């Protein structure tokens, strides 16, 4: 390359200034050039990378890709937007999109390849989030019909007239709509400034019960604002399934919700007093609801969630960080829960 050629100098400046990794290699897969974008993306300096095989950035389970890529380059193919996984110097795996073009000498013979690698971690994360949101939407829509049907059965037990049944259904569905707004509010404007753990659990579960079939024994602590949404998601899921299959159904005997503080952990137990016998496995299947609870508790509450069928019914357990739930440095008044 003529270093005094303005065109070549301009091209070199572009290569060095781009955020993308631009690498060249010969047909033996040996790195011949390595720009600053490659240094940032993969963690190897140019001095460390040049002269090394390109597979230094390949995970072990992806190294067989190189043979196929070289074969395609020898045929003169240009490979565009090839998505794969590469590995940084520190071992971190990163999703990348590759564009690989043959490099030819003055006679037109293919002597190597130019590779542009772009980090697509953000796109992958956004795709995962979109998939989760779509799954949650489908889950909630499906649940809405099941909840309405189950609520009719529950309300019908107590209703003495069509008017009373209509009134009960209206109030319960309104309460459920309010709970849904709590879990999707971006600003928190509709959330109470202060709420105890017992009050929160009763607010979430009361639309599904009759005032007597939900029994609580929970620590008298104020819940942090950041914990309201994840706790609502988990208890709403438990109450929904209980209404359809367990203690809050028309054949159920209610639920017991208890909790204790042990050191820096808050342990909560949801116990179904009865499980409907028709399909007991339905409430323990590891579907989207269980996955949502697991993900919510682990990422937002620093803990674990489990659900199992015992001889006495369904037992759901939350073992979470007390600091992720409890509002610090403020004494809270007497809890209103039983």
C-alpha positions in Angstrom: 0.0 0.0 0.0 1.2 3.5 -0.9 1.1 5.3 2.4 1.4 8.7 0.6 -1.7 8.0 -1.5 -4.5 10.3 -0.2 -7.1 7.7 -1.1 -5.3 4.9 0.7 -4.8 7.2 3.7 -8.5 8.1 3.8 -9.4 4.4 3.6 -7.0 3.5 6.4 -8.5 6.2 8.6 -12.0 4.9 8.0 -10.9 1.3 8.9 -9.2 2.5 12.1 -12.0 4.8 13.1 -15.0 2.5 12.6 -16.7 0.8 15.6 -16.9 -2.4 13.7 -14.1 -5.0 13.8 -12.4 -5.2 10.5 -9.9 -8.1 10.1 -8.1 -9.7 7.2 -6.8 -13.2 7.0 -5.1 -15.4 4.5 -6.5 -18.7 3.2 -4.7 -20.6 6.0 -6.9 -18.6 8.4 -3.9 -16.6 9.8 -4.8 -13.0 10.8 -2.9 -10.4 8.7 -4.6 -7.2 9.9 -6.6 -6.2 13.0 -8.1 -2.7 13.4 -9.0 -0.9 16.6 -12.6 -2.0 16.4 -11.4 -5.6 16.6 -9.3 -4.7 19.6 -12.4 -3.3 21.4 -14.7 -6.1 20.3 -12.4 -9.1 21.0 -10.0 -7.7 23.6 -6.8 -8.7 21.7 -4.4 -6.0 20.6 -3.2 -6.0 17.0 0.2 -7.1 18.2 -1.4 -10.1 20.0 -3.7 -11.1 17.1 -1.7 -10.6 13.9 0.0 -13.9 13.0 -2.4 -15.9 15.1 -5.2 -18.2 13.6 -8.5 -16.5 13.4 -9.9 -19.2 15.6 -8.5 -17.5 18.7 -11.9 -15.7 18.8 -13.9 -18.9 18.1 -15.6 -20.8 21.0 -14.7 -24.5 21.0 -18.0 -25.5 19.7 -17.8 -23.1 16.7 -14.3 -23.8 15.4 -15.6 -26.1 12.7 -17.3 -23.1 11.1 -13.9 -21.8 9.8 -13.4 -24.7 7.4 -16.7 -24.1 5.8 -16.2 -20.4 5.5 -12.7 -20.8 3.9 -14.2 -23.3 1.4 -16.9 -20.7 0.4 -14.3 -18.0 0.1 -12.1 -20.1 -2.2 -15.2 -20.4 -4.5 -15.3 -16.6 -4.6 -18.5 -16.3 -2.5 -19.2 -13.2 -0.4 -20.8 -14.0 2.9 -23.3 -11.4 4.2 -24.9 -11.0 7.6 -23.8 -14.4 8.9 -24.9 -14.5 12.6 -22.8 -16.6 15.0 -21.1 -16.5 18.4 -17.5 -15.4 19.0 -15.4 -15.3 22.1 -13.5 -12.4 23.7 -10.0 -12.7 25.1 -11.5 -12.9 28.6 -13.8 -15.8 27.6 -17.0 -13.8 27.3 -19.2 -15.0 24.5 -20.7 -12.4 22.1 -23.2 -12.7 19.3 -21.9 -11.1 16.1 -23.0 -10.5 12.5 -20.2 -11.2 10.0 -19.7 -10.0 6.4 -16.8 -11.8 4.7 -15.5 -10.9 1.3 -12.7 -12.6 -0.8 -9.4 -10.6 -1.2 -7.8 -11.0 -4.6 -4.2 -10.1 -5.7 -3.3 -8.2 -8.9 -4.0 -11.3 -11.0 -7.5 -11.8 -9.6 -6.5 -14.8 -7.5 -8.2 -15.2 -4.1 -5.5 -14.9 -1.5 -7.4 -14.2 1.7 -10.5 -12.6 3.2 -11.7 -9.4 4.6 -14.1 -9.8 7.5 -16.3 -7.2 9.2 -17.7 -8.2 12.6 -20.5 -6.3 14.3 -21.6 -6.9 17.9 -25.3 -7.6 17.9 -25.7 -8.2 21.7 -28.2 -5.4 22.0 -30.4 -6.7 19.2 -30.3 -10.2 20.8 -31.4 -8.8 24.1 -34.2 -6.7 22.6 -35.4 -9.8 20.7 -35.5 -11.8 24.0 -37.4 -9.0 25.8 -39.8 -8.8 22.9 -40.4 -12.5 23.0 -40.9 -12.5 26.8 -43.4 -9.6 26.5 -45.3 -11.4 23.7 -45.4 -14.6 25.8 -46.6 -12.7 28.8 -49.3 -11.0 26.7 -50.5 -14.3 25.4 -50.4 -15.7 28.9 -52.5 -12.9 30.3 -55.1 -12.9 27.5 -55.5 -16.7 28.0 -55.8 -16.2 31.7 -58.4 -13.5 31.4 -61.0 -15.9 29.9 -60.1 -18.6 32.5 -60.3 -16.2 35.4 -63.7 -14.9 34.2 -65.1 -18.4 34.0 -63.7 -19.4 37.4 -64.9 -16.2 39.0 -68.5 -16.9 37.9 -68.3 -20.2 39.7 -66.9 -18.7 42.8 -69.4 -15.8 42.9 -72.3 -18.1 42.1 -71.7 -20.0 45.4 -72.6 -16.9 47.4 -75.0 -15.0 45.1 -78.7 -15.2 45.9 -79.8 -13.4 42.8 -78.8 -12.5 39.2 -78.3 -8.9 40.4 -76.0 -9.9 43.2 -74.0 -12.1 40.9 -73.6 -9.3 38.4 -72.5 -6.9 41.2 -70.0 -9.4 42.5 -68.5 -10.1 39.1 -68.2 -6.4 38.3 -66.4 -5.6 41.5 -64.0 -8.5 41.2 -63.2 -7.8 37.6 -62.6 -4.2 38.4 -60.2 -5.2 41.1 -58.3 -7.5 38.8 -58.1 -4.7 36.2 -56.6 -2.4 38.9 -54.0 -5.1 39.8 -53.0 -5.4 36.1 -52.5 -1.6 35.9 -50.1 -1.9 38.9 -47.9 -4.3 37.1 -47.6 -2.3 33.9 -47.4 1.2 35.3 -44.2 2.8 34.1 -44.3 5.8 36.5 -45.8 4.2 39.6 -48.3 7.1 39.9 -51.2 4.7 40.8 -49.2 2.9 43.4 -49.6 3.7 47.1 -46.9 5.7 48.8 -46.8 3.2 51.6 -48.0 -0.4 51.8 -47.3 -3.2 54.2 -46.5 -6.7 52.9 -49.8 -8.1 54.3 -51.9 -5.3 52.8 -50.2 -5.8 49.4 -50.9 -9.6 49.4 -54.5 -9.1 50.4 -55.0 -6.4 47.7 -53.7 -8.8 45.1 -55.6 -11.9 46.3 -58.9 -10.4 47.5 -60.6 -10.3 44.0 -60.2 -14.1 43.9 -61.5 -14.9 47.4 -64.7 -14.4 49.5 -63.1 -12.7 52.5 -62.7 -15.9 54.5 -60.8 -18.4 52.3 -57.5 -16.3 52.2 -55.6 -16.4 55.5 -52.4 -14.6 56.0 -49.6 -14.4 58.6 -46.9 -12.2 57.3 -44.1 -10.0 58.8 -45.1 -6.4 59.5 -42.8 -4.7 57.0 -43.3 -1.9 54.5 -42.7 -2.9 50.9 -40.3 -0.9 48.7 -41.8 0.6 45.6 -39.5 -1.4 43.4 -40.8 -4.7 44.9 -44.5 -4.0 44.4 -44.6 -5.0 40.7 -42.6 -8.3 41.0 -44.6 -9.4 44.1 -47.8 -8.5 42.3 -46.8 -10.6 39.3 -46.0 -13.6 41.4 -49.0 -13.6 43.8 -51.4 -12.8 40.9 -50.1 -15.9 39.1 -50.5 -18.0 42.2 -54.0 -16.7 42.8 -55.0 -17.2 39.2 -54.0 -20.8 39.2 -55.6 -21.3 42.7 -58.9 -19.9 41.3 -58.8 -22.3 38.3 -57.4 -25.5 40.0 -57.0 -25.2 43.7 -57.9 -23.7 47.0 -59.7 -20.7 45.7 -61.8 -22.7 43.2 -65.4 -23.6 43.9 -64.3 -26.9 45.3 -61.4 -25.5 47.3 -60.9 -24.8 51.0 -58.8 -21.6 50.7 -55.1 -20.8 51.0 -52.7 -20.0 53.7 -50.0 -17.4 53.1 -47.3 -17.1 55.7 -43.9 -15.6 56.0 -40.9 -15.3 58.3 -37.7 -13.3 58.4 -34.6 -15.3 58.8 -31.5 -13.2 59.0 -31.3 -11.3 55.7 -33.9 -13.5 54.0 -37.7 -13.3 53.7 -39.3 -16.7 53.3 -42.9 -16.8 52.1 -45.1 -19.9 51.8 -48.3 -20.2 49.8 -50.2 -23.3 50.8 -53.3 -24.6 49.1 -55.7 -26.3 51.5 -57.2 -28.4 48.7 -56.3 -29.4 45.2 -59.0 -30.2 42.6 -58.6 -33.9 41.8 -59.5 -33.7 38.1 -56.1 -32.7 36.9 -53.7 -32.0 39.8 -50.7 -31.9 37.5 -52.1 -28.8 35.8 -51.1 -26.6 38.7 -47.5 -27.8 38.8 -46.7 -27.9 35.1 -43.7 -25.8 34.3 -45.4 -23.5 31.8 -45.0 -19.8 31.1 -46.5 -18.8 34.5 -43.9 -20.8 36.4 -41.1 -19.5 34.2 -42.4 -15.9 34.8 -42.3 -16.4 38.6 -38.8 -17.9 38.5 -37.5 -15.1 36.4 -39.2 -12.4 38.4 -38.0 -13.7 41.8 -34.5 -14.3 40.6 -33.9 -11.1 38.8 -36.0 -8.6 40.8 -36.0 -10.1 44.3 -32.7 -11.8 44.6 -34.2 -15.2 45.4 -35.7 -18.5 44.3 -39.2 -19.6 43.6 -40.4 -23.2 43.8 -43.8 -25.0 43.5 -44.5 -28.6 44.4 -47.5 -30.8 45.1 -47.6 -32.2 48.7 -50.0 -34.5 50.4 -51.9 -31.6 51.8 -52.1 -29.7 48.6 -49.9 -27.2 46.6 -46.9 -25.6 48.3 -45.3 -22.5 46.7 -42.2 -21.1 48.3 -40.4 -17.8 47.9 -36.9 -17.3 49.4 -35.9 -13.8 48.7 -33.6 -11.0 49.9 -35.2 -9.1 52.7 -33.4 -5.9 51.4 -35.0 -6.2 48.0 -38.5 -6.0 49.6 -38.3 -4.1 52.9 -38.4 -0.3 52.9 -35.4 0.7 55.0 -35.0 3.3 57.8 -38.7 3.9 58.3 -40.9 2.5 61.0 -44.2 1.3 59.6 -47.5 1.4 61.5 -49.7 -1.5 62.5 -50.5 -3.9 59.6 -54.1 -4.2 58.5 -53.9 -7.8 57.5 -55.4 -10.5 59.8 
